[in-house]
Amino acid sequence: NMKDRLWDDMLDRLENKYGEVNIKNRQESRSDDMGNKIISEISYVEFEIPEGKLRVEKWVTPMIIDKKTYYSNSSANHTTVEYITSDTEKTSKIKVFKLDQDNDEWLEINGSTLI
């Protein structure tokens, strides 16, 4: 998979440039309107550069293969969304964050020119 190769290559370059990188893992889950959980596996590394502290994350999530929208006939016009995910196929994406030290929060940045 292209994202896995990109992730591995990026880790190698980070290690060559900044020394040993410590990969950490966590999970995040979200639910659709029907209560179905979608769990993302997240691997990440944090490191210092002269401009500050950065975090690079690789998100692996079950592929959404269908989206069903249910419409209500009530006066509130409420819609409910249900996501159908694959049991076998996954999607992955890489995100880059910079620590905003004033607010102590991670802000997503464009990392395409980072490494």
Protein Blocks (a to p, Z undefined) as FASTA:
>chain_A
ZZlmmmmmmmmmmmmmnopadddddddddddfkopacdddddddddddfkbccddddddd
dddfbdcddddfbfnlpacddddddfkbccdddddddddfklopacdddfklmZZ
